[in-house]
């Protein structure tokens, strides 16, 4: 996909990855970008800075996702690219993460992508073209130690994107899933010492990778290219990979003592 003259919606757009993507898309000639975020004041400030549109939206509420889609479609005629990007950290394991945390992560990292697809696919399928970019995480392809709700729901987000790509590819719909490691945002890892990331990159660097990946219509968008090799190794020998992750976890726990 070339972004010139395209209409784009980006959730989680008030800062970080969402705002950086909006800036990059506008630089590529996007006709319109609509930022959406739970924080109305913040998203309107971001839109004013970039010179684009904005709307408050709670992505865990399907009716609000539908209202966002209707707004963008009514104002700009169609949506060419929907970036379902909102997310939040969710630390904890099976025993110490509450049901509320698990449910919140599920709603934010899985159902929000589903709601977006439901809202925008009918118009895209009718045109025979459209693009969905869902933000997941390298944790969804691999694993993040100590963040059960986050890892599990991000893995589900990857699987949902795969399902959408398989189901609607013949309808002209393209799907990509964004799977970064550490990015210099409010969600950036506190430490690099446990081996869970190959470095913190700036949102602008990630956005450049997104633009390139959309142009090439790659399914995996990997701002940290090392992740591709890790995924290959995991697929080659899952038992060896799990053993390696257990060793990494032990080393992380020993380092925390």
N, C-alpha and C positions, 0 to 999 in steps of 0.2 A: 504494500500500500504506500502510495505517495500521499503525503499529508496536505499538499497544496490544494486549497479550496475545500477541504474537508471540514465537516462539523463534528466536534468532539465533545463528549461529556466525561468528566473526571470526578469521581467521588474521592473523599479524603483529600480535597484539593486546597486546603487552606495553607499548607506548608509542605516542607520535606519533599518526598518523591512526587506527590501530586502536583505541587506548584512548579517544580522543576520540569516535569513533563509538559505542563501547560506552556511554559516559557519556550521550551524547545519546539513544540508543535506550532506555536505562533510564528517562531522564526522560520519554520519550514513553509509558512504560507497558509496555515489553517484559516478557513473562512470565519469560523467561530469556535470558541472554546467556552463551555459552561462548567464552571467549578461548583462542586457541591460539598458540603461539610456539615457536621452536626453543629459546629460553632458558627452561627450566622455572622457575627461581627468579624471574626477572623477570616472567613471565606470571602466576605465582601471587601475587606481590606486587601486581600491578596488579588482579587479580581481588579480592583481599582489600580493597584500597582502595575499589573500586567496589561491592563486595557482589554479585559474580557468580561464575560458575564458570570453571575454567581447566583446560587440559590441554597438556602438551608435545607438539609435533608438528613434524616435518620435512616441509614441504609438497612437497619434491621427491621424497618417497618415497610412492608411491601407496598402499601398505599402511597407512601412518600416517594419510593422509587418510581412508581407509576406516574405520580405527579411531576417528578423531575423529567421523566421521559416525555410526557405530554407537553411540558413547558418548552423544552428544547425543540421538539418537533413542530409545535405550533409557531414558534418564533422563527425558526431557521429552515423549516420545510422537511428536514430529515435528520437522522443521526447516522453518521458514517462509521464512527469509532466510539465505543463505550468502554471506558477504562474503569473497571470496578476495583478501586484501589484502597478503600478504607480498611484500616486494621488497627490492632492494638496488641501489646504484649500480654502474655498470660502465664506467669511462672507457676511452678508447683508440680507435684507428682500426683499419682493416683490417690495417695492417702492424705495429702495436705492441701490439695486444691479443691475448693468447695464445688458443689453441683452448680452453684450460680456462676462461678468462673467458667466452668466447662460449657455451660449453656450460652453464656455471653460470647465466648470465643466461637462456638458453633454458629450462632446467629450472624456474627460479624464476618467470619472468614469463609463460611459456606453458603448460608441462606441468602446473604446479601448478593453474592454472585448469581445465585439461582434467580432471585427476584429481578436482577438487572437483565438477565437473559430472557426471562419471561416477558418483560416489558418491551424490550427493543427488538427481539427476534421477528415478530410478525411483520413489521415494516421492512426489515432487512430482507427477509425471505421473499416478500412481495416484490422487492426490487431486484432480487437475485444477487445481492452483494451486501457486505457489511463486515465489520470487524469487532471482535470482543477481545479486550486485553484484561486479563484477571491477574491481580497481584497476589502471589502466594509468597513463597520464601524458599531459599535453599534448604531450610529445615523441613519443608514438605517433601523434597526429593531425597533428603538424607535423614538427619535427626538433629535436634538441639538438646543438649543435656540439661536436665533440670527444668524443662518447660513443656511438660506433657500436654496441656490443653492447646498450647500454641502449635507444637509439632504435629499433633494428631489432626487438628483442624486445617492446618496448612497442607498436610498430605491429602486431605479430602478435597481441598480447593484444587489441587493439581489434578486429581482424578476427575472432578467435575469438568475441568477445562478439557481434559482428554475426551470425555464423553461428548461434550458439545462439539468438539472438532470432528469426531467420528460421525456423529449423528447428523450434523448440518453442513459438513464440507461439500456435499453434493448440491446443497441449496445455494452455494456461492458464499457461504459464511466462513471467514477465516478467524482462527482463535490462536492467541498466544498466552502463555502464562509466564509472568515475571517472577523470577526466583533469585533475588539477591541474597548475599550474606550481609555483612555490616555496612550500613549507610549512615552518614553523618546527619541523623535526624534525632528527634526526641526518643525514638525507639532503638537507637544504636546500643550495641552491647557495652556494658560497663568496662569490660576487660577483654583483652585478646589472649590471655594466658592459657585458656583451656583448649585451644586448638579448634574452636568452633567457627572461626572465620579467618580468611586470608587477608584481612585488612579492611579498614574502614574507608570507603570511597565517598566522594561528595555526590550529592543528588544530581548535580549537573552532568557528572560523568555517567551515572546511571541513565539519565535521560538521553544522552547521546547514543548509548547502546540500544535503548528502546527504539529510537528513530531508525537506526540501522536494521534492527531486527524486524520492525514492521515493514520496512522497504523490502526485505528479503522474505517476509512472511514465515519466519522461523517460529516454531511452536515454543521451544524453550528460549526465554530471554534471560541470558546469564551475564549480568554485569561483572561477576567474578568468574572468568573463564575456567578456572581450576575445577569448578563444580562439575563440569561435563565429564572430566576424567574420574572424579569421585563416584559419579553415578554409574559410569561404565564398570568400575571396579566392584561396586556394590552388586551390579547385575551379574558379573562374572562369577562371584562366589559370595552369596549372602551370608553364609555361616562365618566365613573369614571376616566379612565386614562387621557383623555383629560382635565378634570377638574383639576386633579392633576398637569399636565404640565402647565396649565394656572396659577395655584398658584405658581409654581416654577418660572415661568417667571416674575410674579409680584414681588416676593421676590428678584429675580436677579436684576430687574430694580431698586427697592428700595435700594438695597445694592450699586448700582453704583452711586447713587445720593450723 
